[in-house]
Amino acid sequence: MKNLALLATLVTGALLLYGTKDFPAWGDPQAPASTYLSPVYIEKAVEQTHVPNIVTAVLGDYRGYDTMFETVVIYCAGMAVLSVLWRKREK
Amino acid sequence: MRDIHEHTAGEDLIIKTSVRLMVPFIQVFGLYVIVHGHYSPGGGFQGGVILGASFILLALAFGMKTSQEYMTVSANAVLNNLGPAIFIGVGVLCTLFGGLFLDYSALDKLIPLGPVEWRSFGIFLIEVGVGVAVMSIMVLLYWNLSSGGAMDEGL
């Protein structure tokens, strides 16, 4: 069972590393993120959301799902700790 | 601050006095970081952590019971759930008014402020939700981990 888990981890890791081979180089100006996504955020964010801080506009609006599930992750962490640890002190 | 001397965790006068002076300013700064996230670095996560840290500081200096006088365990439980509920509730409200999930401009039909202003205000609403959730869950994690789950007395 332990070997199986190790094998699954190694195979997944190898697949992920293989996948990064096709990624654009770090900071590549021709990468899709640099050619249309970032310029659109920079040019349109203030006009579309009236939020001067583009980071907040991306975080709260364009990537609202991401932020929502970050909050859910924190919630799950709290509930997990509560469900594992919470008890009444024995008198 | 009433009952401050009943639960004496640390007996140090300097620590107690400085914490008593610092906590209100920390909390005001936490609120500032949340509401000023539109204009400066900050937002729900950062402000929530600062607000949570103020309660943890109270618990460290005066004992867990004192911090639970300012945020009771039941209030903490309500806030834990209220934070994500605000966030997801705003998203669901958008769908009820004909937009996509988390498309705040749809809320213009609820209160006409203009779609662009609603996107700005919607971001503010979800930041408040994030801040409430992060603050209460940080405090909950501290209470549980430092007391072994009993939430009565810890560090």
gemmi code that builds the backbone of each chain (N, CA, C; Angstrom):
import gemmi

chains = {
    "A": [
        ("MET", (0.844, -1.211, 0.000), (0.000, 0.000, 0.000), (0.876, 1.256, 0.000)),
        ("LYS", (1.924, 1.199, 0.852), (2.828, 2.344, 0.926), (3.559, 2.546, -0.408)),
        ("ASN", (3.999, 1.397, -1.005), (4.691, 1.487, -2.278), (3.775, 2.024, -3.365)),
        ("LEU", (2.497, 1.619, -3.280), (1.518, 2.086, -4.265), (1.352, 3.602, -4.165)),
        ("ALA", (1.278, 4.102, -2.928), (1.136, 5.546, -2.729), (2.362, 6.271, -3.257)),
        ("LEU", (3.548, 5.697, -2.985), (4.785, 6.311, -3.482), (4.796, 6.337, -4.996)),
        ("LEU", (4.359, 5.216, -5.595), (4.327, 5.133, -7.052), (3.377, 6.187, -7.629)),
        ("ALA", (2.184, 6.304, -7.020), (1.210, 7.286, -7.502), (1.780, 8.691, -7.397)),
        ("THR", (2.472, 8.996, -6.285), (3.059, 10.321, -6.103), (4.123, 10.585, -7.161)),
        ("LEU", (4.988, 9.587, -7.367), (6.082, 9.775, -8.331), (5.533, 9.947, -9.750)),
        ("VAL", (4.536, 9.125, -10.109), (3.977, 9.227, -11.466), (3.318, 10.584, -11.656)),
        ("THR", (2.541, 11.027, -10.651), (1.892, 12.333, -10.769), (2.933, 13.432, -10.881)),
        ("GLY", (3.971, 13.358, -10.047), (5.027, 14.364, -10.097), (5.714, 14.387, -11.443)),
        ("ALA", (5.995, 13.186, -11.981), (6.673, 13.118, -13.278), (5.789, 13.707, -14.370)),
        ("LEU", (4.473, 13.410, -14.300), (3.556, 13.957, -15.302), (3.508, 15.476, -15.218)),
        ("LEU", (3.472, 16.007, -13.984), (3.417, 17.468, -13.825), (4.692, 18.104, -14.358)),
        ("LEU", (5.862, 17.474, -14.040), (7.127, 18.022, -14.535), (7.168, 17.960, -16.062)),
        ("TYR", (6.647, 16.856, -16.629), (6.602, 16.733, -18.084), (5.737, 17.833, -18.681)),
        ("GLY", (4.630, 18.156, -17.977), (3.734, 19.196, -18.462), (4.383, 20.567, -18.487)),
        ("THR", (5.285, 20.838, -17.534), (5.904, 22.168, -17.497), (6.824, 22.394, -18.696)),
        ("LYS", (7.215, 21.307, -19.396), (8.107, 21.440, -20.551), (7.485, 22.340, -21.624)),
        ("ASP", (6.147, 22.295, -21.732), (5.467, 23.065, -22.781), (5.127, 24.480, -22.338)),
        ("PHE", (5.416, 24.809, -21.067), (5.107, 26.157, -20.606), (6.023, 27.165, -21.284)),
        ("PRO", (5.538, 28.407, -21.472), (6.460, 29.454, -21.942), (7.501, 29.746, -20.874)),
        ("ALA", (8.658, 30.239, -21.325), (9.733, 30.551, -20.378), (9.269, 31.639, -19.421)),
        ("TRP", (9.905, 31.678, -18.244), (9.506, 32.654, -17.235), (9.772, 34.071, -17.741)),
        ("GLY", (8.735, 34.923, -17.730), (8.898, 36.290, -18.186), (8.930, 36.452, -19.688)),
        ("ASP", (8.549, 35.397, -20.428), (8.551, 35.455, -21.894), (7.545, 36.496, -22.383)),
        ("PRO", (7.987, 37.522, -23.111), (7.029, 38.544, -23.573), (6.045, 38.012, -24.606)),
        ("GLN", (6.346, 36.864, -25.234), (5.431, 36.308, -26.229), (4.437, 35.312, -25.617)),
        ("ALA", (4.511, 35.100, -24.307), (3.608, 34.149, -23.664), (2.172, 34.673, -23.740)),
        ("PRO", (1.182, 33.766, -23.815), (-0.214, 34.234, -23.898), (-0.596, 35.166, -22.760)),
        ("ALA", (-0.096, 34.892, -21.558), (-0.446, 35.754, -20.428), (0.067, 37.168, -20.634)),
        ("SER", (1.241, 37.301, -21.287), (1.813, 38.633, -21.474), (1.237, 39.324, -22.705)),
        ("THR", (0.738, 38.530, -23.684), (0.312, 39.190, -24.923), (-1.097, 39.726, -24.841)),
        ("TYR", (-1.987, 39.060, -24.089), (-3.322, 39.671, -24.036), (-3.927, 39.790, -22.644)),
        ("LEU", (-3.577, 38.870, -21.721), (-4.299, 38.882, -20.449), (-3.848, 40.045, -19.555)),
        ("SER", (-2.534, 40.142, -19.348), (-2.041, 41.214, -18.482), (-2.332, 42.601, -19.052)),
        ("PRO", (-2.099, 42.836, -20.365), (-2.438, 44.165, -20.890), (-3.907, 44.512, -20.725)),
        ("VAL", (-4.798, 43.511, -20.890), (-6.229, 43.800, -20.742), (-6.530, 44.209, -19.307)),
        ("TYR", (-5.956, 43.485, -18.345), (-6.179, 43.872, -16.952), (-5.670, 45.288, -16.701)),
        ("ILE", (-4.455, 45.575, -17.199), (-3.849, 46.863, -16.893), (-4.626, 47.998, -17.559)),
        ("GLU", (-5.094, 47.746, -18.793), (-5.768, 48.826, -19.504), (-7.217, 49.002, -19.062)),
        ("LYS", (-7.900, 47.901, -18.758), (-9.351, 47.980, -18.570), (-9.789, 47.950, -17.111)),
        ("ALA", (-8.903, 47.543, -16.185), (-9.371, 47.273, -14.821), (-10.002, 48.507, -14.193)),
        ("VAL", (-9.355, 49.658, -14.278), (-9.886, 50.854, -13.622), (-11.175, 51.289, -14.296)),
        ("GLU", (-11.188, 51.202, -15.630), (-12.379, 51.595, -16.379), (-13.568, 50.677, -16.053)),
        ("GLN", (-13.296, 49.381, -15.905), (-14.398, 48.434, -15.733), (-14.841, 48.299, -14.289)),
        ("THR", (-13.958, 48.566, -13.322), (-14.335, 48.334, -11.932), (-14.220, 49.566, -11.039)),
        ("HIS", (-13.608, 50.644, -11.519), (-13.375, 51.838, -10.693), (-12.589, 51.506, -9.434)),
        ("VAL", (-11.688, 50.528, -9.521), (-10.817, 50.211, -8.389), (-9.391, 50.546, -8.791)),
        ("PRO", (-8.786, 51.564, -8.191), (-7.433, 51.971, -8.615), (-6.372, 50.905, -8.378)),
        ("ASN", (-6.579, 50.051, -7.364), (-5.601, 49.003, -7.078), (-5.947, 47.778, -7.931)),
        ("ILE", (-5.152, 47.560, -8.991), (-5.501, 46.510, -9.955), (-5.451, 45.141, -9.295)),
        ("VAL", (-4.537, 44.985, -8.315), (-4.443, 43.686, -7.637), (-5.783, 43.327, -7.006)),
        ("THR", (-6.395, 44.325, -6.337), (-7.694, 44.067, -5.715), (-8.751, 43.772, -6.764)),
        ("ALA", (-8.702, 44.492, -7.894), (-9.693, 44.265, -8.943), (-9.576, 42.849, -9.496)),
        ("VAL", (-8.336, 42.399, -9.731), (-8.149, 41.039, -10.261), (-8.583, 40.012, -9.220)),
        ("LEU", (-8.164, 40.246, -7.978), (-8.440, 39.283, -6.903), (-9.935, 39.178, -6.626)),
        ("GLY", (-10.610, 40.310, -6.573), (-11.994, 40.299, -6.135), (-12.994, 40.163, -7.252)),
        ("ASP", (-12.606, 40.518, -8.466), (-13.585, 40.524, -9.545), (-13.243, 39.511, -10.638)),
        ("TYR", (-12.122, 39.733, -11.332), (-11.798, 38.838, -12.448), (-11.530, 37.422, -11.968)),
        ("ARG", (-10.916, 37.310, -10.795), (-10.616, 35.983, -10.257), (-11.408, 35.733, -8.992)),
        ("GLY", (-12.701, 36.088, -9.035), (-13.535, 35.953, -7.845), (-13.633, 34.520, -7.344)),
        ("TYR", (-13.686, 33.575, -8.265), (-13.776, 32.167, -7.856), (-12.564, 31.769, -7.031)),
        ("ASP", (-11.391, 32.190, -7.497), (-10.150, 31.844, -6.803), (-10.198, 32.322, -5.361)),
        ("THR", (-10.607, 33.594, -5.181), (-10.668, 34.164, -3.841), (-11.728, 33.460, -3.008)),
        ("MET", (-12.844, 33.101, -3.650), (-13.900, 32.419, -2.907), (-13.392, 31.085, -2.364)),
        ("PHE", (-12.693, 30.330, -3.206), (-12.249, 29.026, -2.728), (-11.065, 29.151, -1.781)),
        ("GLU", (-10.300, 30.252, -1.867), (-9.291, 30.493, -0.823), (-9.975, 30.649, 0.531)),
        ("THR", (-11.076, 31.421, 0.539), (-11.821, 31.589, 1.791), (-12.357, 30.253, 2.270)),
        ("VAL", (-12.846, 29.429, 1.332), (-13.396, 28.124, 1.713), (-12.290, 27.223, 2.263)),
        ("VAL", (-11.067, 27.351, 1.704), (-9.945, 26.555, 2.212), (-9.649, 26.923, 3.665)),
        ("ILE", (-9.639, 28.237, 3.964), (-9.397, 28.675, 5.337), (-10.505, 28.166, 6.248)),
        ("TYR", (-11.741, 28.249, 5.749), (-12.883, 27.749, 6.526), (-12.717, 26.263, 6.812)),
        ("CYS", (-12.319, 25.501, 5.782), (-12.140, 24.055, 5.974), (-11.031, 23.785, 6.989)),
        ("ALA", (-9.952, 24.579, 6.941), (-8.865, 24.392, 7.909), (-9.382, 24.598, 9.321)),
        ("GLY", (-10.157, 25.691, 9.510), (-10.711, 25.954, 10.839), (-11.619, 24.834, 11.309)),
        ("MET", (-12.493, 24.379, 10.415), (-13.437, 23.323, 10.804), (-12.706, 22.009, 11.065)),
        ("ALA", (-11.631, 21.741, 10.309), (-10.885, 20.501, 10.510), (-10.222, 20.501, 11.878)),
        ("VAL", (-9.566, 21.642, 12.223), (-8.925, 21.726, 13.541), (-9.965, 21.601, 14.640)),
        ("LEU", (-11.109, 22.276, 14.442), (-12.163, 22.224, 15.460), (-12.672, 20.798, 15.644)),
        ("SER", (-12.894, 20.098, 14.536), (-13.476, 18.758, 14.655), (-12.473, 17.755, 15.208)),
        ("VAL", (-11.165, 17.983, 14.990), (-10.176, 17.051, 15.529), (-9.923, 17.330, 17.005)),
        ("LEU", (-9.784, 18.617, 17.373), (-9.296, 18.949, 18.708), (-10.379, 19.238, 19.732)),
        ("TRP", (-11.520, 19.764, 19.317), (-12.455, 20.338, 20.275), (-12.987, 19.284, 21.238)),
        ("ARG", (-12.974, 19.617, 22.508), (-13.490, 18.701, 23.535), (-13.831, 19.519, 24.764)),
        ("LYS", (-14.592, 18.892, 25.667), (-14.846, 19.513, 26.969), (-13.740, 19.083, 27.920)),
        ("ARG", (-13.237, 20.032, 28.689), (-12.205, 19.711, 29.680), (-12.791, 18.807, 30.757)),
        ("GLU", (-12.109, 17.682, 31.048), (-12.599, 16.798, 32.119), (-12.329, 17.480, 33.450)),
        ("LYS", (-13.377, 17.498, 34.291), (-13.206, 18.128, 35.607), (-12.526, 17.147, 36.557)),
    ],
    "B": [
        ("MET", (-11.458, 48.632, 29.865), (-11.413, 47.159, 29.888), (-11.745, 46.669, 31.282)),
        ("ARG", (-12.910, 46.066, 31.422), (-13.306, 45.592, 32.742), (-12.758, 44.185, 32.977)),
        ("ASP", (-12.733, 43.788, 34.210), (-12.339, 42.426, 34.609), (-10.950, 42.065, 34.130)),
        ("ILE", (-10.132, 43.080, 33.931), (-8.872, 42.789, 33.280), (-7.938, 42.047, 34.218)),
        ("HIS", (-8.146, 42.229, 35.524), (-7.214, 41.614, 36.465), (-7.703, 40.271, 36.987)),
        ("GLU", (-8.875, 39.832, 36.504), (-9.386, 38.554, 37.005), (-8.608, 37.377, 36.451)),
        ("HIS", (-8.307, 37.447, 35.168), (-7.604, 36.322, 34.545), (-6.179, 36.770, 34.263)),
        ("THR", (-5.298, 36.450, 35.153), (-3.937, 36.939, 34.995), (-3.067, 35.821, 34.460)),
        ("ALA", (-2.853, 35.835, 33.158), (-1.996, 34.815, 32.550), (-0.544, 35.200, 32.754)),
        ("GLY", (-0.150, 36.362, 32.184), (1.167, 36.892, 32.456), (1.014, 37.978, 33.500)),
        ("GLU", (1.899, 38.030, 34.464), (1.750, 39.006, 35.533), (2.481, 40.303, 35.220)),
        ("ASP", (3.077, 40.359, 34.035), (3.965, 41.480, 33.745), (3.173, 42.741, 33.422)),
        ("LEU", (3.409, 43.779, 34.226), (2.668, 45.029, 34.062), (2.981, 45.696, 32.732)),
        ("ILE", (4.254, 45.592, 32.303), (4.655, 46.262, 31.058), (3.938, 45.628, 29.881)),
        ("ILE", (3.911, 44.285, 29.852), (3.247, 43.601, 28.744), (1.779, 43.957, 28.725)),
        ("LYS", (1.144, 43.908, 29.895), (-0.297, 44.174, 29.943), (-0.619, 45.589, 29.502)),
        ("THR", (0.154, 46.547, 29.999), (-0.149, 47.936, 29.668), (0.070, 48.197, 28.189)),
        ("SER", (1.176, 47.654, 27.651), (1.434, 47.932, 26.240), (0.403, 47.241, 25.360)),
        ("VAL", (-0.028, 46.021, 25.727), (-1.064, 45.351, 24.930), (-2.372, 46.122, 25.008)),
        ("ARG", (-2.685, 46.617, 26.230), (-3.921, 47.385, 26.382), (-3.901, 48.632, 25.508)),
        ("LEU", (-2.732, 49.236, 25.365), (-2.633, 50.422, 24.515), (-2.661, 50.051, 23.035)),
        ("MET", (-2.063, 48.902, 22.688), (-1.885, 48.588, 21.274), (-3.145, 48.038, 20.622)),
        ("VAL", (-3.935, 47.244, 21.382), (-5.036, 46.507, 20.747), (-6.022, 47.411, 19.994)),
        ("PRO", (-6.476, 48.546, 20.578), (-7.419, 49.368, 19.806), (-6.822, 49.873, 18.497)),
        ("PHE", (-5.544, 50.252, 18.536), (-4.918, 50.770, 17.316), (-4.751, 49.661, 16.286)),
        ("ILE", (-4.404, 48.464, 16.753), (-4.270, 47.336, 15.822), (-5.608, 47.056, 15.150)),
        ("GLN", (-6.686, 47.133, 15.943), (-7.992, 46.819, 15.357), (-8.426, 47.885, 14.366)),
        ("VAL", (-8.175, 49.158, 14.692), (-8.517, 50.216, 13.744), (-7.691, 50.059, 12.472)),
        ("PHE", (-6.414, 49.708, 12.638), (-5.564, 49.522, 11.460), (-6.048, 48.339, 10.622)),
        ("GLY", (-6.498, 47.266, 11.285), (-7.031, 46.121, 10.544), (-8.255, 46.514, 9.721)),
        ("LEU", (-9.156, 47.285, 10.340), (-10.330, 47.747, 9.591), (-9.910, 48.635, 8.429)),
        ("TYR", (-8.900, 49.496, 8.674), (-8.413, 50.372, 7.603), (-7.869, 49.557, 6.444)),
        ("VAL", (-7.097, 48.492, 6.770), (-6.508, 47.679, 5.695), (-7.617, 47.018, 4.880)),
        ("ILE", (-8.709, 46.607, 5.548), (-9.796, 45.970, 4.788), (-10.483, 46.994, 3.890)),
        ("VAL", (-10.894, 48.131, 4.468), (-11.712, 49.053, 3.666), (-10.878, 49.854, 2.681)),
        ("HIS", (-9.563, 49.938, 2.911), (-8.725, 50.705, 1.993), (-8.063, 49.809, 0.958)),
        ("GLY", (-8.499, 48.546, 0.874), (-7.899, 47.627, -0.096), (-8.084, 48.062, -1.536)),
        ("HIS", (-9.080, 48.936, -1.791), (-9.284, 49.411, -3.159), (-8.178, 50.360, -3.601)),
        ("TYR", (-7.527, 51.019, -2.650), (-6.611, 52.101, -3.014), (-5.169, 51.817, -2.663)),
        ("SER", (-4.929, 50.849, -1.793), (-3.562, 50.593, -1.353), (-3.422, 49.092, -1.151)),
        ("PRO", (-2.183, 48.607, -0.994), (-2.039, 47.189, -0.709), (-2.845, 46.803, 0.524)),
        ("GLY", (-3.513, 45.676, 0.436), (-4.349, 45.258, 1.554), (-5.577, 44.556, 1.034)),
        ("GLY", (-6.517, 44.352, 1.904), (-7.733, 43.659, 1.532), (-8.168, 42.725, 2.639)),
        ("GLY", (-9.084, 41.842, 2.305), (-9.713, 41.011, 3.310), (-8.755, 40.105, 4.052)),
        ("PHE", (-7.874, 39.433, 3.330), (-6.987, 38.476, 3.982), (-6.056, 39.185, 4.964)),
        ("GLN", (-5.414, 40.244, 4.496), (-4.437, 40.923, 5.331), (-5.107, 41.584, 6.523)),
        ("GLY", (-6.205, 42.315, 6.261), (-6.903, 42.979, 7.356), (-7.478, 41.993, 8.347)),
        ("GLY", (-7.979, 40.870, 7.831), (-8.527, 39.850, 8.731), (-7.465, 39.274, 9.639)),
        ("VAL", (-6.273, 39.055, 9.084), (-5.194, 38.525, 9.916), (-4.798, 39.533, 10.986)),
        ("ILE", (-4.778, 40.838, 10.631), (-4.416, 41.847, 11.630), (-5.461, 41.884, 12.745)),
        ("LEU", (-6.752, 41.842, 12.362), (-7.808, 41.845, 13.380), (-7.726, 40.603, 14.260)),
        ("GLY", (-7.473, 39.448, 13.622), (-7.344, 38.228, 14.407), (-6.161, 38.299, 15.349)),
        ("ALA", (-5.057, 38.896, 14.881), (-3.862, 39.004, 15.714), (-4.135, 39.843, 16.951)),
        ("SER", (-5.034, 40.855, 16.842), (-5.308, 41.678, 18.017), (-5.971, 40.838, 19.116)),
        ("PHE", (-6.862, 39.925, 18.717), (-7.499, 39.062, 19.724), (-6.508, 38.048, 20.284)),
        ("ILE", (-5.610, 37.561, 19.414), (-4.609, 36.603, 19.892), (-3.662, 37.294, 20.878)),
        ("LEU", (-3.351, 38.575, 20.602), (-2.496, 39.330, 21.521), (-3.167, 39.490, 22.875)),
        ("LEU", (-4.476, 39.773, 22.861), (-5.226, 39.847, 24.119), (-5.136, 38.528, 24.866)),
        ("ALA", (-5.310, 37.415, 24.132), (-5.267, 36.102, 24.769), (-3.885, 35.821, 25.336)),
        ("LEU", (-2.835, 36.272, 24.650), (-1.482, 36.019, 25.135), (-1.190, 36.804, 26.397)),
        ("ALA", (-1.657, 38.068, 26.450), (-1.281, 38.918, 27.565), (-2.205, 38.731, 28.759)),
        ("PHE", (-3.505, 38.525, 28.520), (-4.465, 38.495, 29.627), (-5.110, 37.133, 29.832)),
        ("GLY", (-4.812, 36.166, 28.984), (-5.424, 34.853, 29.123), (-6.572, 34.666, 28.154)),
        ("MET", (-6.825, 33.415, 27.844), (-7.830, 33.108, 26.823), (-9.220, 33.560, 27.230)),
        ("LYS", (-9.525, 33.486, 28.545), (-10.875, 33.866, 28.999), (-11.146, 35.339, 28.713)),
        ("THR", (-10.122, 36.182, 28.872), (-10.334, 37.608, 28.617), (-10.620, 37.847, 27.146)),
        ("SER", (-9.882, 37.149, 26.266), (-10.154, 37.348, 24.846), (-11.547, 36.833, 24.502)),
        ("GLN", (-12.036, 35.845, 25.267), (-13.373, 35.329, 24.980), (-14.463, 36.213, 25.563)),
        ("GLU", (-14.076, 37.223, 26.387), (-15.081, 38.208, 26.778), (-15.323, 39.202, 25.650)),
        ("TYR", (-14.303, 39.414, 24.831), (-14.456, 40.376, 23.732), (-14.969, 39.700, 22.477)),
        ("MET", (-14.590, 38.433, 22.255), (-15.221, 37.654, 21.187), (-15.599, 36.309, 21.800)),
        ("THR", (-16.906, 36.143, 22.097), (-17.317, 34.900, 22.749), (-17.186, 33.727, 21.791)),
        ("VAL", (-17.150, 32.520, 22.357), (-16.982, 31.329, 21.512), (-18.152, 31.205, 20.549)),
        ("SER", (-19.364, 31.550, 21.028), (-20.511, 31.415, 20.128), (-20.489, 32.494, 19.052)),
        ("ALA", (-20.060, 33.720, 19.420), (-19.938, 34.766, 18.399), (-18.903, 34.361, 17.365)),
        ("ASN", (-17.819, 33.728, 17.838), (-16.782, 33.254, 16.927), (-17.344, 32.219, 15.967)),
        ("ALA", (-18.182, 31.324, 16.497), (-18.768, 30.292, 15.626), (-19.663, 30.926, 14.574)),
        ("VAL", (-20.416, 31.976, 14.987), (-21.282, 32.650, 14.017), (-20.435, 33.323, 12.946)),
        ("LEU", (-19.355, 34.014, 13.378), (-18.527, 34.749, 12.418), (-17.812, 33.801, 11.462)),
        ("ASN", (-17.378, 32.625, 11.980), (-16.748, 31.630, 11.110), (-17.596, 31.356, 9.890)),
        ("ASN", (-18.906, 31.182, 10.145), (-19.797, 30.812, 9.054), (-20.268, 32.032, 8.284)),
        ("LEU", (-20.327, 33.188, 8.983), (-20.847, 34.385, 8.329), (-19.927, 34.847, 7.199)),
        ("GLY", (-18.609, 34.728, 7.395), (-17.669, 35.224, 6.387), (-17.854, 34.566, 5.032)),
        ("PRO", (-17.676, 33.224, 4.949), (-17.943, 32.574, 3.668), (-19.372, 32.789, 3.189)),
        ("ALA", (-20.336, 32.905, 4.137), (-21.727, 33.087, 3.711), (-21.919, 34.428, 3.029)),
        ("ILE", (-21.223, 35.489, 3.514), (-21.324, 36.792, 2.847), (-20.806, 36.669, 1.420)),
        ("PHE", (-19.626, 36.047, 1.282), (-18.981, 35.925, -0.029), (-19.882, 35.170, -0.997)),
        ("ILE", (-20.301, 33.969, -0.582), (-21.090, 33.130, -1.489), (-22.481, 33.721, -1.666)),
        ("GLY", (-22.994, 34.382, -0.590), (-24.301, 35.010, -0.700), (-24.319, 36.116, -1.730)),
        ("VAL", (-23.250, 36.935, -1.775), (-23.171, 37.984, -2.791), (-23.148, 37.352, -4.180)),
        ("GLY", (-22.373, 36.252, -4.311), (-22.309, 35.572, -5.609), (-23.664, 35.034, -6.039)),
        ("VAL", (-24.387, 34.432, -5.087), (-25.699, 33.863, -5.425), (-26.688, 34.977, -5.740)),
        ("LEU", (-26.587, 36.092, -4.983), (-27.479, 37.228, -5.231), (-27.314, 37.733, -6.662)),
        ("CYS", (-26.071, 37.719, -7.164), (-25.824, 38.150, -8.546), (-26.583, 37.261, -9.521)),
        ("THR", (-26.582, 35.947, -9.257), (-27.290, 35.057, -10.183), (-28.793, 35.285, -10.107)),
        ("LEU", (-29.293, 35.661, -8.905), (-30.738, 35.875, -8.778), (-31.188, 37.100, -9.560)),
        ("PHE", (-30.276, 38.055, -9.768), (-30.638, 39.251, -10.519), (-30.173, 39.160, -11.966)),
        ("GLY", (-29.956, 37.955, -12.449), (-29.778, 37.759, -13.878), (-28.351, 37.815, -14.367)),
        ("GLY", (-27.364, 37.903, -13.463), (-25.981, 37.898, -13.919), (-25.364, 36.537, -13.730)),
        ("LEU", (-24.071, 36.473, -13.987), (-23.329, 35.261, -13.695), (-22.952, 35.259, -12.221)),
        ("PHE", (-22.497, 34.100, -11.719), (-22.048, 34.001, -10.340), (-20.879, 34.959, -10.116)),
        ("LEU", (-20.976, 35.810, -9.097), (-19.960, 36.819, -8.755), (-19.827, 37.918, -9.807)),
        ("ASP", (-20.835, 38.085, -10.659), (-20.838, 39.204, -11.616), (-21.610, 40.356, -10.963)),
        ("TYR", (-20.846, 41.196, -10.207), (-21.493, 42.167, -9.315), (-22.324, 43.198, -10.062)),
        ("SER", (-22.024, 43.428, -11.357), (-22.765, 44.472, -12.073), (-24.249, 44.124, -12.175)),
        ("ALA", (-24.599, 42.828, -12.007), (-26.016, 42.448, -12.056), (-26.788, 43.040, -10.891)),
        ("LEU", (-26.100, 43.350, -9.775), (-26.789, 43.884, -8.605), (-27.288, 45.305, -8.824)),
        ("ASP", (-26.953, 45.878, -9.967), (-27.479, 47.197, -10.317), (-29.002, 47.202, -10.317)),
        ("LYS", (-29.601, 46.060, -10.602), (-31.070, 45.977, -10.611), (-31.646, 46.033, -9.202)),
        ("LEU", (-30.823, 45.670, -8.205), (-31.289, 45.714, -6.807), (-31.274, 47.149, -6.299)),
        ("ILE", (-30.112, 47.792, -6.375), (-29.953, 49.191, -5.995), (-29.238, 49.874, -7.150)),
        ("PRO", (-29.872, 50.782, -7.860), (-29.219, 51.351, -9.046), (-28.105, 52.329, -8.682)),
        ("LEU", (-26.881, 51.839, -8.714), (-25.707, 52.691, -8.512), (-24.913, 52.820, -9.806)),
        ("GLY", (-25.230, 52.009, -10.777), (-24.411, 51.925, -11.989), (-23.613, 50.643, -11.953)),
        ("PRO", (-23.534, 49.935, -13.084), (-22.859, 48.623, -13.089), (-21.401, 48.696, -12.678)),
        ("VAL", (-20.689, 49.751, -13.097), (-19.271, 49.822, -12.759), (-19.091, 50.073, -11.272)),
        ("GLU", (-19.934, 50.965, -10.718), (-19.854, 51.217, -9.274), (-20.195, 49.967, -8.486)),
        ("TRP", (-21.118, 49.163, -9.029), (-21.471, 47.934, -8.324), (-20.326, 46.942, -8.344)),
        ("ARG", (-19.543, 46.910, -9.415), (-18.390, 46.010, -9.415), (-17.414, 46.416, -8.318)),
        ("SER", (-17.221, 47.745, -8.167), (-16.345, 48.229, -7.096), (-16.911, 47.869, -5.734)),
        ("PHE", (-18.226, 48.108, -5.545), (-18.844, 47.860, -4.246), (-18.931, 46.362, -3.960)),
        ("GLY", (-19.142, 45.573, -5.017), (-19.180, 44.119, -4.823), (-17.857, 43.587, -4.334)),
        ("ILE", (-16.755, 44.124, -4.877), (-15.433, 43.718, -4.394), (-15.307, 44.050, -2.913)),
        ("PHE", (-15.828, 45.240, -2.530), (-15.763, 45.615, -1.111), (-16.534, 44.619, -0.259)),
        ("LEU", (-17.735, 44.245, -0.714), (-18.558, 43.314, 0.080), (-17.848, 41.988, 0.282)),
        ("ILE", (-17.250, 41.448, -0.790), (-16.607, 40.151, -0.613), (-15.338, 40.282, 0.225)),
        ("GLU", (-14.680, 41.451, 0.164), (-13.501, 41.645, 1.019), (-13.909, 41.623, 2.491)),
        ("VAL", (-15.086, 42.220, 2.786), (-15.576, 42.174, 4.166), (-15.840, 40.729, 4.578)),
        ("GLY", (-16.428, 39.952, 3.666), (-16.666, 38.544, 3.974), (-15.380, 37.802, 4.246)),
        ("VAL", (-14.380, 38.042, 3.389), (-13.079, 37.382, 3.577), (-12.475, 37.809, 4.911)),
        ("GLY", (-12.561, 39.104, 5.219), (-11.969, 39.609, 6.455), (-12.609, 38.983, 7.680)),
        ("VAL", (-13.933, 38.899, 7.696), (-14.639, 38.295, 8.837), (-14.222, 36.842, 8.992)),
        ("ALA", (-14.167, 36.118, 7.867), (-13.819, 34.696, 7.941), (-12.400, 34.510, 8.445)),
        ("VAL", (-11.451, 35.260, 7.877), (-10.046, 35.076, 8.253), (-9.842, 35.450, 9.716)),
        ("MET", (-10.444, 36.584, 10.149), (-10.277, 37.014, 11.538), (-10.758, 35.933, 12.496)),
        ("SER", (-11.993, 35.464, 12.310), (-12.553, 34.539, 13.303), (-11.855, 33.185, 13.245)),
        ("ILE", (-11.431, 32.767, 12.055), (-10.806, 31.446, 11.970), (-9.385, 31.482, 12.523)),
        ("MET", (-8.670, 32.614, 12.353), (-7.361, 32.723, 13.003), (-7.508, 32.585, 14.513)),
        ("VAL", (-8.519, 33.296, 15.080), (-8.729, 33.233, 16.525), (-9.115, 31.816, 16.938)),
        ("LEU", (-9.982, 31.189, 16.151), (-10.408, 29.814, 16.465), (-9.228, 28.862, 16.452)),
        ("LEU", (-8.356, 29.002, 15.450), (-7.184, 28.123, 15.366), (-6.296, 28.326, 16.587)),
        ("TYR", (-6.092, 29.589, 16.981), (-5.241, 29.844, 18.145), (-5.852, 29.236, 19.397)),
        ("TRP", (-7.141, 29.477, 19.617), (-7.795, 28.941, 20.817), (-7.660, 27.434, 20.882)),
        ("ASN", (-7.931, 26.775, 19.762), (-7.915, 25.311, 19.768), (-6.517, 24.761, 19.934)),
        ("LEU", (-5.565, 25.305, 19.174), (-4.230, 24.708, 19.177), (-3.513, 24.968, 20.491)),
        ("SER", (-3.742, 26.154, 21.106), (-2.980, 26.471, 22.308), (-3.590, 25.852, 23.553)),
        ("SER", (-4.849, 25.423, 23.503), (-5.467, 24.827, 24.689), (-5.736, 23.344, 24.485)),
        ("GLY", (-5.273, 22.760, 23.411), (-5.547, 21.353, 23.142), (-7.012, 21.081, 22.877)),
        ("GLY", (-7.749, 22.088, 22.447), (-9.142, 21.873, 22.077), (-10.151, 22.224, 23.144)),
        ("ALA", (-9.689, 22.499, 24.395), (-10.637, 22.789, 25.458), (-11.129, 24.233, 25.409)),
        ("MET", (-10.369, 25.127, 24.765), (-10.730, 26.533, 24.608), (-11.034, 27.213, 25.925)),
        ("ASP", (-10.330, 26.839, 27.016), (-10.536, 27.602, 28.244), (-9.251, 28.308, 28.697)),
        ("GLU", (-8.148, 27.587, 28.732), (-6.926, 28.288, 29.105), (-5.756, 27.679, 28.340)),
        ("GLY", (-4.921, 28.553, 27.853), (-3.794, 28.068, 27.064), (-2.535, 28.805, 27.442)),
        ("LEU", (-1.814, 29.260, 26.462), (-0.539, 29.930, 26.690), (-0.713, 31.173, 27.561)),
    ],
}
model = gemmi.Model(1)
for chain_id, residues in chains.items():
    chain = gemmi.Chain(chain_id)
    for i, (resn, *xyz) in enumerate(residues, 1):
        res = gemmi.Residue()
        res.name, res.seqid = resn, gemmi.SeqId(i, " ")
        for name, pos in zip(("N", "CA", "C"), xyz):
            atom = gemmi.Atom()
            atom.name, atom.element = name, gemmi.Element(name[0])
            atom.pos, atom.b_iso = gemmi.Position(*pos), 0.0
            res.add_atom(atom)
        chain.add_residue(res)
    model.add_chain(chain)
structure = gemmi.Structure()
structure.add_model(model)
structure.setup_entities()
